Amino acid sequence: MEKRKQTTTWIIFFVVLVMALLFVMPFFLVILNSFKESTAFVANPFSLDTFGKVANYVTAFDTMNFLNAFKNSIIIVVIATAISSILSAMNAYVITRYRWKINKVVYMLLIAAMVIPYQVIMIPQVRLYGMYLGLTNNIWLVTFLHIGLNIPFPTFLYSGFVSGIPAELDEAALIDGASSERTFFTIILPLLKPITITCVIFTALSIWNDYILASTFLSLKEVKTLPLMTYAFLGNHSADYAPMMAGLVLTMLPVLILYLAGQKYVIEGIVAGSVKG
Protein backbone atom coordinates (compact mmCIF):
# COMPACT_ATOMS: atom_id res chain seq x y z
CA MET A 1 0.00 0.00 0.00
CA GLU A 2 2.81 2.39 0.94
CA LYS A 3 4.66 1.54 -2.26
CA ARG A 4 1.55 2.30 -4.30
CA LYS A 5 1.22 5.71 -2.64
CA GLN A 6 4.86 6.51 -3.41
CA THR A 7 4.37 5.48 -7.04
CA THR A 8 1.29 7.66 -7.31
CA THR A 9 3.16 10.59 -5.76
CA TRP A 10 6.03 10.24 -8.23
CA ILE A 11 3.62 10.03 -11.16
CA ILE A 12 1.83 13.19 -10.03
CA PHE A 13 5.17 14.94 -9.50
CA PHE A 14 6.33 13.98 -12.99
CA VAL A 15 3.10 15.17 -14.62
CA VAL A 16 3.22 18.48 -12.75
CA LEU A 17 6.89 18.91 -13.69
CA VAL A 18 6.15 18.33 -17.38
CA MET A 19 3.25 20.79 -17.27
CA ALA A 20 5.43 23.38 -15.53
CA LEU A 21 8.12 23.00 -18.21
CA LEU A 22 5.52 23.41 -20.95
CA PHE A 23 4.32 26.65 -19.35
CA VAL A 24 7.83 28.01 -18.76
CA MET A 25 9.23 27.05 -22.18
CA PRO A 26 7.63 29.93 -24.17
CA PHE A 27 8.97 32.46 -21.66
CA PHE A 28 12.42 30.88 -21.90
CA LEU A 29 12.33 30.99 -25.71
CA VAL A 30 11.38 34.66 -25.71
CA ILE A 31 14.36 35.54 -23.51
CA LEU A 32 16.74 33.27 -25.46
CA ASN A 33 15.77 34.63 -28.87
CA SER A 34 15.85 38.25 -27.70
CA PHE A 35 19.66 37.95 -27.71
CA LYS A 36 19.93 36.42 -31.19
CA GLU A 37 19.70 37.56 -34.79
CA SER A 38 16.38 37.19 -36.55
CA THR A 39 17.84 34.78 -39.11
CA ALA A 40 19.06 32.48 -36.33
CA PHE A 41 15.65 32.63 -34.67
CA VAL A 42 13.88 31.61 -37.89
CA ALA A 43 16.40 28.83 -38.56
CA ASN A 44 16.23 27.28 -35.09
CA PRO A 45 14.59 28.98 -32.07
CA PHE A 46 16.42 26.60 -29.70
CA SER A 47 19.93 27.23 -31.02
CA LEU A 48 22.58 29.46 -29.44
CA ASP A 49 23.88 30.84 -32.75
CA THR A 50 24.69 34.57 -32.59
CA PHE A 51 23.60 34.55 -28.94
CA GLY A 52 24.51 37.75 -27.08
CA LYS A 53 23.02 40.46 -29.30
CA VAL A 54 22.25 43.07 -26.66
CA ALA A 55 21.69 45.54 -29.50
CA ASN A 56 18.25 44.00 -29.98
CA TYR A 57 17.11 45.76 -26.83
CA VAL A 58 18.40 49.10 -28.09
CA THR A 59 16.56 48.55 -31.37
CA ALA A 60 13.39 47.53 -29.55
CA PHE A 61 13.59 50.54 -27.25
CA ASP A 62 13.81 52.95 -30.20
CA THR A 63 11.38 51.19 -32.56
CA MET A 64 8.67 50.83 -29.93
CA ASN A 65 9.04 54.44 -28.80
CA PHE A 66 9.29 52.75 -25.43
CA LEU A 67 9.11 55.70 -23.06
CA ASN A 68 5.95 57.12 -24.65
CA ALA A 69 4.25 53.72 -24.87
CA PHE A 70 5.28 52.97 -21.29
CA LYS A 71 3.77 56.28 -20.16
CA ASN A 72 0.48 55.48 -21.90
CA SER A 73 0.34 52.02 -20.35
CA ILE A 74 1.14 53.34 -16.88
CA ILE A 75 -1.55 56.03 -17.07
CA ILE A 76 -4.22 53.53 -18.09
CA VAL A 77 -3.14 50.82 -15.64
CA VAL A 78 -2.69 53.01 -12.56
CA ILE A 79 -5.88 55.02 -12.91
CA ALA A 80 -8.12 52.13 -14.00
CA THR A 81 -6.73 49.76 -11.37
CA ALA A 82 -7.08 52.27 -8.53
CA ILE A 83 -10.62 53.31 -9.39
CA SER A 84 -11.93 49.83 -10.19
CA SER A 85 -10.43 48.42 -6.97
CA ILE A 86 -11.97 51.05 -4.71
CA LEU A 87 -15.34 50.84 -6.49
CA SER A 88 -15.28 47.04 -6.22
CA ALA A 89 -14.55 47.22 -2.50
CA MET A 90 -17.41 49.65 -1.99
CA ASN A 91 -19.75 47.46 -4.06
CA ALA A 92 -18.83 44.42 -2.00
CA TYR A 93 -19.36 46.29 1.27
CA VAL A 94 -22.86 47.45 0.29
CA ILE A 95 -23.84 44.07 -1.17
CA THR A 96 -22.60 42.18 1.89
CA ARG A 97 -23.67 44.48 4.72
CA TYR A 98 -27.03 45.74 3.46
CA ARG A 99 -29.69 43.08 2.92
CA TRP A 100 -31.55 44.90 0.17
CA LYS A 101 -33.34 42.73 -2.38
CA ILE A 102 -31.79 44.65 -5.26
CA ASN A 103 -28.34 43.74 -3.98
CA LYS A 104 -28.88 40.10 -4.91
CA VAL A 105 -29.86 41.13 -8.42
CA VAL A 106 -26.84 43.42 -8.76
CA TYR A 107 -24.51 40.73 -7.45
CA MET A 108 -25.86 38.14 -9.90
CA LEU A 109 -25.50 40.60 -12.77
CA LEU A 110 -21.87 41.21 -11.79
CA ILE A 111 -21.24 37.46 -11.63
CA ALA A 112 -22.85 37.05 -15.07
CA ALA A 113 -20.67 39.85 -16.44
CA MET A 114 -17.58 37.84 -15.48
CA VAL A 115 -18.34 35.19 -18.10
CA ILE A 116 -19.29 37.49 -20.98
CA PRO A 117 -16.41 37.73 -23.49
CA TYR A 118 -15.35 41.22 -24.45
CA GLN A 119 -15.88 40.35 -28.12
CA VAL A 120 -19.63 40.27 -27.45
CA ILE A 121 -19.75 43.98 -26.57
CA MET A 122 -16.85 45.15 -28.74
CA ILE A 123 -18.86 46.13 -31.82
CA PRO A 124 -21.52 48.10 -29.87
CA GLN A 125 -18.73 49.94 -28.05
CA VAL A 126 -16.99 50.81 -31.32
CA ARG A 127 -20.22 52.14 -32.80
CA LEU A 128 -21.11 54.14 -29.69
CA TYR A 129 -17.75 55.60 -28.70
CA GLY A 130 -16.03 55.54 -32.08
CA MET A 131 -18.67 56.34 -34.68
CA TYR A 132 -21.15 58.41 -32.68
CA LEU A 133 -18.96 60.12 -30.09
CA GLY A 134 -15.68 60.22 -32.04
CA LEU A 135 -13.56 59.18 -29.07
CA THR A 136 -11.04 56.97 -30.86
CA ASN A 137 -7.33 57.43 -30.08
CA ASN A 138 -8.21 58.61 -26.60
CA ILE A 139 -6.45 56.87 -23.71
CA TRP A 140 -8.98 58.27 -21.26
CA LEU A 141 -11.74 56.37 -23.04
CA VAL A 142 -9.71 53.16 -22.82
CA THR A 143 -9.12 53.88 -19.12
CA PHE A 144 -12.84 54.41 -18.57
CA LEU A 145 -13.74 51.16 -20.32
CA HIS A 146 -11.15 49.21 -18.33
CA ILE A 147 -12.63 50.54 -15.09
CA GLY A 148 -16.04 49.14 -15.99
CA LEU A 149 -14.71 45.83 -17.29
CA ASN A 150 -12.61 45.20 -14.19
CA ILE A 151 -15.26 45.67 -11.51
CA PRO A 152 -17.14 42.30 -11.53
CA PHE A 153 -14.28 39.93 -10.61
CA PRO A 154 -12.78 42.08 -7.81
CA THR A 155 -16.29 42.60 -6.42
CA PHE A 156 -16.69 38.83 -6.24
CA LEU A 157 -13.41 38.47 -4.34
CA TYR A 158 -14.10 41.41 -2.04
CA SER A 159 -17.58 40.11 -1.19
CA GLY A 160 -16.23 36.85 0.17
CA PHE A 161 -13.57 38.64 2.17
CA VAL A 162 -15.95 41.26 3.64
CA SER A 163 -18.30 38.46 4.71
CA GLY A 164 -15.57 37.20 6.99
CA ILE A 165 -15.26 40.53 8.82
CA PRO A 166 -17.53 40.62 11.91
CA ALA A 167 -20.51 42.92 11.50
CA GLU A 168 -20.02 43.92 15.14
CA LEU A 169 -17.27 46.29 13.98
CA ASP A 170 -19.83 48.22 11.95
CA GLU A 171 -22.25 48.29 14.86
CA ALA A 172 -19.58 49.56 17.25
CA ALA A 173 -18.63 52.32 14.80
CA LEU A 174 -22.28 53.24 14.39
CA ILE A 175 -22.71 53.52 18.15
CA ASP A 176 -19.67 55.82 18.26
CA GLY A 177 -21.37 58.07 15.72
CA ALA A 178 -19.43 57.08 12.60
CA SER A 179 -21.26 57.19 9.26
CA SER A 180 -21.28 54.25 6.87
CA GLU A 181 -18.71 56.01 4.68
CA ARG A 182 -16.35 56.65 7.57
CA THR A 183 -16.80 53.09 8.84
CA PHE A 184 -15.85 51.71 5.46
CA PHE A 185 -12.80 53.90 4.84
CA THR A 186 -11.38 53.91 8.38
CA ILE A 187 -12.25 50.42 9.64
CA ILE A 188 -13.20 48.02 6.84
CA LEU A 189 -10.88 49.13 4.04
CA PRO A 190 -7.64 48.74 6.07
CA LEU A 191 -8.71 45.16 6.89
CA LEU A 192 -9.00 44.44 3.18
CA LYS A 193 -5.28 44.87 2.50
CA PRO A 194 -4.55 41.23 1.44
CA ILE A 195 -7.47 40.99 -0.96
CA THR A 196 -6.84 44.53 -2.21
CA ILE A 197 -3.27 43.64 -3.18
CA THR A 198 -4.57 40.52 -4.91
CA CYS A 199 -7.18 42.48 -6.86
CA VAL A 200 -4.66 45.17 -7.77
CA ILE A 201 -2.23 42.60 -9.14
CA PHE A 202 -4.84 40.73 -11.18
CA THR A 203 -6.43 43.91 -12.49
CA ALA A 204 -3.10 45.51 -13.36
CA LEU A 205 -1.96 42.36 -15.17
CA SER A 206 -5.20 42.20 -17.13
CA ILE A 207 -5.08 45.84 -18.19
CA TRP A 208 -1.35 45.90 -18.93
CA ASN A 209 -1.56 42.82 -21.19
CA ASP A 210 -4.72 43.94 -22.95
CA TYR A 211 -4.50 44.02 -26.71
CA ILE A 212 -8.05 43.70 -28.07
CA LEU A 213 -9.62 46.72 -26.37
CA ALA A 214 -6.58 48.95 -26.89
CA SER A 215 -6.20 47.98 -30.55
CA THR A 216 -9.90 48.68 -31.10
CA PHE A 217 -9.67 52.33 -30.06
CA LEU A 218 -5.98 53.27 -30.32
CA SER A 219 -4.42 53.44 -33.76
CA LEU A 220 -2.06 56.43 -33.58
CA LYS A 221 1.50 55.71 -32.51
CA GLU A 222 1.43 58.53 -29.96
CA VAL A 223 -1.33 56.91 -27.89
CA LYS A 224 -0.51 53.21 -28.27
CA THR A 225 0.37 51.07 -25.27
CA LEU A 226 3.35 48.73 -25.00
CA PRO A 227 1.50 45.56 -26.13
CA LEU A 228 0.39 47.40 -29.27
CA MET A 229 3.88 48.71 -30.00
CA THR A 230 5.36 45.20 -30.02
CA TYR A 231 3.71 44.85 -33.44
CA ALA A 232 5.89 47.67 -34.80
CA PHE A 233 8.36 44.99 -35.89
CA LEU A 234 5.86 43.36 -38.25
CA GLY A 235 5.81 44.57 -41.82
CA ASN A 236 3.55 43.63 -44.71
CA HIS A 237 6.02 41.08 -46.07
CA SER A 238 8.64 40.63 -43.35
CA ALA A 239 9.19 40.64 -39.61
CA ASP A 240 12.18 41.46 -37.41
CA TYR A 241 11.65 38.72 -34.84
CA ALA A 242 14.70 39.09 -32.59
CA PRO A 243 14.06 42.77 -31.66
CA MET A 244 10.39 41.82 -31.26
CA MET A 245 11.40 39.24 -28.66
CA ALA A 246 13.43 41.94 -26.89
CA GLY A 247 10.38 44.20 -27.00
CA LEU A 248 8.25 41.47 -25.45
CA VAL A 249 10.76 41.09 -22.62
CA LEU A 250 10.70 44.84 -21.99
CA THR A 251 6.90 44.74 -22.00
CA MET A 252 6.74 41.82 -19.54
CA LEU A 253 9.27 43.13 -17.02
CA PRO A 254 7.06 45.72 -15.20
CA VAL A 255 4.19 43.30 -14.56
CA LEU A 256 6.60 40.50 -13.68
CA ILE A 257 8.18 42.71 -11.03
CA LEU A 258 4.72 43.67 -9.73
CA TYR A 259 3.65 40.04 -9.48
CA LEU A 260 6.83 38.92 -7.72
CA ALA A 261 6.51 41.78 -5.25
CA GLY A 262 2.96 40.82 -4.26
CA GLN A 263 2.83 37.09 -4.95
CA LYS A 264 2.55 36.12 -1.27
CA TYR A 265 -0.82 37.88 -1.10
CA VAL A 266 -2.27 36.36 -4.28
CA ILE A 267 -3.11 32.84 -3.09
CA GLU A 268 -4.14 34.12 0.34
CA GLY A 269 -6.50 36.66 -1.20
CA ILE A 270 -8.00 34.23 -3.71
CA VAL A 271 -8.67 31.57 -1.07
CA ALA A 272 -10.07 34.03 1.45
CA GLY A 273 -12.24 35.81 -1.11
CA SER A 274 -13.64 32.57 -2.49
CA VAL A 275 -14.21 30.59 0.70
CA LYS A 276 -15.27 33.05 3.38
CA GLY A 277 -18.45 33.96 1.56
Buried (B, 14 or more C-beta within 10 A) or exposed (E): EEEEEEEEEEEEEEEEEEEEEEEEEEEEBBBBBBBBBBEBBEEEBEEEEBEEBEEBBEBBBEBBBBEBBBBBBBBBBEBBBBBBBBBBBBBBBBBBBEEEEEBEEBBEEBBEBEEEEEEEBEEEBBEEBBEEEEBBBBBEBBBBBBBEBBBBBBBBBBBBBBBBBEEEEBEEBEEEEBEBEEBBBEBBBEBBEBBBBBBBBBBBBBBBBBEEBBBBBBEEEEBBBBBBBBBBBEEEEEBBBBBBBBBBBBBBEBBEEBBEEBEEBBEEBBEBBEEBB
